[in-house]
Amino acid sequence: MSFVEIAGNPIPEGAQEHWFVGAGGLRLRALTAPAQGAARGSILLCPGRTEFIEKYFEVITTLAKRGFAVLCLDVRGQGLSDRETDTPVKGHIGNFDDAARDLAEAVRLYADHLPRPHILMAHSMGGAISLRALQKEWVRPDAAVFSAPMWGIASLKGPALGLTKTMAAIGFGKTFAPGTTKKWERESFEDNNVTHDATRHARCMDLIEKEPRFALAGPTIGWAAAAANVMDGFQKAGALSKLRFPILVATASEEKLVDNSSHDRVVAALPEATHITVEGAMHEIMMEKDALQTPFWTAFDALADRVAPKK
């Protein structure tokens, strides 16, 4: 299998597709792409829920032009990676530790493609997976960047949270969570809650139509319970005190999916974190209109210059 191509979404220069075995024996997909010009370091890129490598081609090229080699994953349960259920469109991860170990294994396997220093970059659900990998010291980067990280979910609180954990514990973990969609349908731009950029939104939809295996519907009860468990772990006293390296956290001011208040709580527990709010941006900051992305990339460049100076 080669990368999925559509017009307007070129494959990053020198990109290679890799397959590896992750936790529990799942077959998982990764990309490595070299820096354009002299390499100043590498980016370890972990996407969010429902996402896949091809959606990040533009981001990967942006990073390569800045002098970074890139590793990007199809997280278990999405993209072309193996699922944990017999229903491919179910958004399911039974334990976020498995996904965090997958990330660590990919970094180990493809180390020859990834010159130091390493900057971990994660979006949304990838932020929960990646922060867990950092917390457990399974991945040891020199810095980290989080875009709209899923460190809290507004709808997963109180009685809903308790019921979710109970249902998962008694065997309903692989059932769609109540109220979620059970099939994928092309989303209109007007109905989307992640970006103001119509072209980038259409590109994602076009990729899924070109490769239906990319399609993912709603999450399972087990996914919600696993997400709650890992997010709870970030709130414990001292849980993140070992992360003594530069970290950038970017919050979208027009967020509709994750709980932005969780960013404040986690940032307060991180010894060397910088927290910015990208005004006017919706959830997918790196897929927003160019002008809305600018504050994010400005902050990224400031962090990168500290740990990976230009050569």
C-alpha positions as CSV (number, residue, x, y, z in Angstrom):
1,M,0.0,0.0,0.0
2,S,1.3,3.4,-0.9
3,F,0.1,6.8,0.3
4,V,-3.3,8.0,-0.8
5,E,-3.1,10.9,-3.2
6,I,-5.6,13.5,-4.2
7,A,-5.1,16.8,-6.0
8,G,-3.9,19.6,-3.9
9,N,-2.3,17.4,-1.2
10,P,1.1,16.4,-2.4
11,I,3.1,13.7,-0.7
12,P,5.9,15.2,1.4
13,E,9.3,15.1,-0.3
14,G,11.2,11.9,0.5
15,A,8.3,10.4,2.6
16,Q,8.4,6.7,3.3
17,E,5.6,4.5,4.5
18,H,6.4,2.0,7.3
19,W,4.5,-0.8,9.0
20,F,5.3,-2.1,12.5
21,V,3.8,-4.2,15.3
22,G,2.4,-2.3,18.2
23,A,1.1,-3.3,21.7
24,G,-1.0,-6.4,21.6
25,G,0.2,-7.4,18.1
26,L,-1.7,-4.7,16.1
27,R,-0.2,-3.9,12.7
28,L,0.3,-0.1,12.6
29,R,1.3,2.4,10.0
30,A,3.8,5.2,10.1
31,L,5.5,7.8,7.9
32,T,8.9,9.2,8.0
33,A,9.9,12.2,6.0
34,P,13.4,13.9,5.9
35,A,14.1,17.5,6.5
36,Q,14.5,19.8,3.5
37,G,18.0,21.0,3.7
38,A,20.2,20.6,6.8
39,A,18.3,18.8,9.5
40,R,18.1,20.7,12.8
41,G,16.1,17.9,14.5
42,S,13.0,15.8,14.3
43,I,9.3,16.1,15.0
44,L,7.4,13.2,16.6
45,L,3.8,13.9,15.3
46,C,0.8,12.2,16.9
47,P,-2.6,13.1,15.4
48,G,-6.0,13.4,16.9
49,R,-9.1,11.2,16.9
50,T,-10.4,10.2,13.4
51,E,-7.2,11.5,11.8
52,F,-4.7,9.8,9.5
53,I,-1.2,10.5,8.0
54,E,-2.4,12.0,4.7
55,K,-4.4,14.7,6.5
56,Y,-1.1,16.0,7.8
57,F,0.9,16.1,4.5
58,E,0.7,19.9,4.5
59,V,1.9,20.1,8.1
60,I,4.7,17.6,7.5
61,T,5.9,19.7,4.5
62,T,5.8,22.9,6.6
63,L,7.9,21.2,9.3
64,A,10.3,19.7,6.7
65,K,10.8,23.2,5.2
66,R,11.7,24.4,8.7
67,G,14.5,21.8,8.8
68,F,12.8,19.0,10.7
69,A,12.6,15.3,9.8
70,V,9.1,14.0,10.8
71,L,7.6,10.8,12.2
72,C,3.8,10.6,11.9
73,L,1.5,7.8,13.0
74,D,-1.8,6.3,12.1
75,V,-2.8,5.8,15.7
76,R,-4.2,2.3,16.5
77,G,-7.9,2.1,15.6
78,Q,-7.8,4.7,12.8
79,G,-6.2,5.5,9.4
80,L,-5.0,2.3,7.9
81,S,-3.7,0.9,11.2
82,D,-5.4,-2.2,12.7
83,R,-8.6,-1.8,14.8
84,E,-9.3,-3.3,18.2
85,T,-12.9,-4.1,17.2
86,D,-14.5,-6.1,14.3
87,T,-16.3,-2.9,13.2
88,P,-13.8,-0.7,11.5
89,V,-15.7,2.6,11.9
90,K,-15.9,2.3,15.7
91,G,-13.5,4.8,17.3
92,H,-12.1,2.5,19.9
93,I,-8.9,2.3,22.1
94,G,-9.3,0.1,25.1
95,N,-6.3,1.5,27.0
96,F,-4.4,4.7,26.1
97,D,-1.2,3.1,27.5
98,D,-1.2,0.8,24.5
99,A,-1.3,3.8,22.1
100,A,1.5,5.5,24.1
101,R,3.6,2.4,23.9
102,D,3.0,2.4,20.1
103,L,4.4,5.9,19.8
104,A,7.5,4.8,21.8
105,E,8.0,1.8,19.6
106,A,7.8,3.8,16.5
107,V,10.4,6.3,17.8
108,R,12.7,3.3,18.7
109,L,12.2,1.6,15.3
110,Y,12.8,4.6,13.1
111,A,15.5,6.3,15.2
112,D,17.8,6.3,12.2
113,H,15.4,8.6,10.3
114,L,15.0,10.9,13.3
115,P,18.1,13.0,14.2
116,R,18.1,14.7,17.6
117,P,16.9,16.9,19.1
118,H,13.3,15.6,19.2
119,I,10.2,17.7,19.5
120,L,7.0,15.9,20.2
121,M,4.0,17.5,18.5
122,A,0.5,16.3,19.2
123,H,-3.0,17.3,18.5
124,S,-6.2,16.7,20.4
125,M,-6.4,12.9,21.3
126,G,-2.8,12.7,20.3
127,G,-2.1,15.1,23.2
128,A,-3.5,12.6,25.7
129,I,-1.6,9.7,24.2
130,S,1.6,11.7,24.0
131,L,1.4,13.3,27.5
132,R,0.9,9.7,28.8
133,A,4.0,8.6,27.0
134,L,5.9,11.5,28.5
135,Q,4.5,10.9,32.0
136,K,5.6,7.2,31.9
137,E,9.0,8.3,30.3
138,W,8.4,5.9,27.4
139,V,9.3,8.8,25.0
140,R,12.0,11.3,26.0
141,P,12.0,14.3,23.7
142,D,13.8,17.6,24.1
143,A,10.6,19.6,23.9
144,A,6.9,19.2,23.2
145,V,4.1,21.1,21.4
146,F,0.4,20.4,22.1
147,S,-2.3,21.7,19.8
148,A,-5.8,21.8,21.4
149,P,-4.8,18.8,23.6
150,M,-7.6,16.4,24.8
151,W,-6.8,16.7,28.5
152,G,-10.5,17.1,29.3
153,I,-13.8,16.5,27.5
154,A,-16.6,18.9,28.4
155,S,-19.4,16.3,27.9
156,L,-17.6,13.6,29.9
157,K,-18.3,14.8,33.5
158,G,-20.5,14.0,36.4
159,P,-23.1,11.3,36.0
160,A,-22.2,10.7,32.4
161,L,-18.6,9.9,33.4
162,G,-19.7,7.5,36.1
163,L,-22.1,5.7,33.9
164,T,-19.5,5.4,31.1
165,K,-17.0,3.8,33.4
166,T,-19.6,1.4,34.8
167,M,-20.8,0.4,31.4
168,A,-17.2,-0.3,30.3
169,A,-16.5,-2.3,33.4
170,I,-19.5,-4.6,32.9
171,G,-18.7,-5.5,29.3
172,F,-20.1,-2.8,27.0
173,G,-16.8,-1.2,26.2
174,K,-16.9,-1.9,22.5
175,T,-20.4,-0.5,22.1
176,F,-20.9,2.9,20.5
177,A,-21.2,5.6,23.2
178,P,-24.8,6.8,23.5
179,G,-25.6,9.7,21.2
180,T,-22.7,9.2,18.8
181,T,-22.8,8.5,15.1
182,K,-22.6,4.9,13.9
183,K,-21.5,5.5,10.4
184,W,-19.4,8.0,8.5
185,E,-21.0,10.5,6.2
186,R,-19.4,13.4,4.4
187,E,-19.7,16.5,6.6
188,S,-20.7,19.8,5.1
189,F,-18.4,22.7,5.8
190,E,-21.3,24.6,7.4
191,D,-21.7,21.8,9.9
192,N,-18.1,21.4,10.9
193,N,-16.8,22.4,14.3
194,V,-13.0,22.2,13.7
195,T,-11.9,24.8,11.2
196,H,-12.8,28.0,9.4
197,D,-10.9,26.9,6.3
198,A,-13.2,25.4,3.7
199,T,-10.4,24.2,1.4
200,R,-8.7,22.2,4.1
201,H,-12.0,20.8,5.4
202,A,-12.9,19.6,1.9
203,R,-9.5,18.1,1.5
204,C,-10.0,15.9,4.5
205,M,-13.4,14.8,3.3
206,D,-12.0,14.1,-0.2
207,L,-9.3,11.9,1.3
208,I,-11.8,9.8,3.1
209,E,-14.0,9.4,0.0
210,K,-10.9,8.3,-1.9
211,E,-9.9,5.8,0.8
212,P,-13.0,4.7,2.7
213,R,-10.9,2.8,5.2
214,F,-10.0,6.2,6.7
215,A,-13.6,6.7,7.7
216,L,-14.3,6.7,11.4
217,A,-17.7,7.2,13.2
218,G,-18.3,7.9,16.9
219,P,-16.3,6.6,19.8
220,T,-17.1,3.6,21.9
221,I,-18.0,3.5,25.6
222,G,-14.6,1.9,26.2
223,W,-12.8,4.7,24.4
224,A,-14.5,7.2,26.6
225,A,-13.7,5.3,29.7
226,A,-10.1,4.9,28.7
227,A,-9.8,8.6,27.8
228,A,-11.2,9.5,31.2
229,N,-8.8,7.2,33.0
230,V,-5.7,8.7,31.3
231,M,-6.9,12.2,31.7
232,D,-7.6,11.7,35.4
233,G,-3.9,10.6,35.7
234,F,-2.7,14.0,34.5
235,Q,-4.5,15.8,37.4
236,K,-2.8,13.9,40.3
237,A,-0.4,15.9,42.4
238,G,3.2,15.6,41.1
239,A,2.1,13.5,38.0
240,L,3.9,15.7,35.6
241,S,6.7,17.2,37.7
242,K,9.4,15.2,35.8
243,L,8.7,16.9,32.5
244,R,11.4,19.5,32.9
245,F,11.8,20.6,29.3
246,P,10.2,23.3,27.1
247,I,6.5,22.7,26.4
248,L,4.2,24.8,24.3
249,V,0.4,24.4,24.8
250,A,-1.9,26.1,22.2
251,T,-5.6,26.5,23.1
252,A,-8.2,27.4,20.4
253,S,-10.5,30.2,21.5
254,E,-13.4,28.8,19.6
255,E,-13.0,25.3,20.9
256,K,-16.1,23.0,20.8
257,L,-14.7,19.6,21.5
258,V,-12.1,19.5,24.3
259,D,-12.4,21.2,27.7
260,N,-10.1,24.3,27.5
261,S,-10.1,24.6,31.3
262,S,-8.1,21.4,31.5
263,H,-5.3,23.1,29.7
264,D,-4.9,25.6,32.5
265,R,-4.8,22.8,35.1
266,V,-2.2,20.8,33.2
267,V,-0.1,23.8,32.3
268,A,0.0,24.8,36.0
269,A,1.6,21.3,36.8
270,L,4.2,21.5,34.1
271,P,7.5,23.0,35.2
272,E,8.5,24.7,31.9
273,A,5.3,25.3,29.9
274,T,4.2,28.2,27.8
275,H,0.5,28.6,27.2
276,I,-1.0,30.5,24.3
277,T,-4.6,31.0,23.2
278,V,-5.1,31.2,19.4
279,E,-7.8,33.8,19.1
280,G,-10.5,33.0,16.5
281,A,-9.3,29.5,15.9
282,M,-11.4,26.4,16.1
283,H,-10.2,23.0,17.3
284,E,-7.9,22.1,14.4
285,I,-5.4,24.9,14.8
286,M,-2.9,23.5,12.3
287,M,-5.8,23.1,9.7
288,E,-7.1,26.6,10.2
289,K,-6.9,29.6,7.8
290,D,-3.4,30.7,7.3
291,A,-3.8,33.9,9.3
292,L,-5.3,32.0,12.3
293,Q,-2.3,29.6,12.2
294,T,0.3,32.3,12.4
295,P,0.3,32.7,16.2
296,F,0.8,29.0,16.6
297,W,3.7,28.8,14.2
298,T,5.3,31.9,15.7
299,A,5.2,30.2,19.1
300,F,6.5,27.0,17.7
301,D,9.4,28.7,16.0
302,A,10.4,30.4,19.3
303,L,10.4,27.0,21.1
304,A,12.2,25.3,18.2
305,D,14.9,28.0,18.2
306,R,15.6,27.2,21.8
307,V,16.1,23.5,21.5
308,A,17.0,23.0,17.8
309,P,18.8,26.1,16.5
310,K,19.0,26.6,12.7
311,K,22.2,25.3,11.2
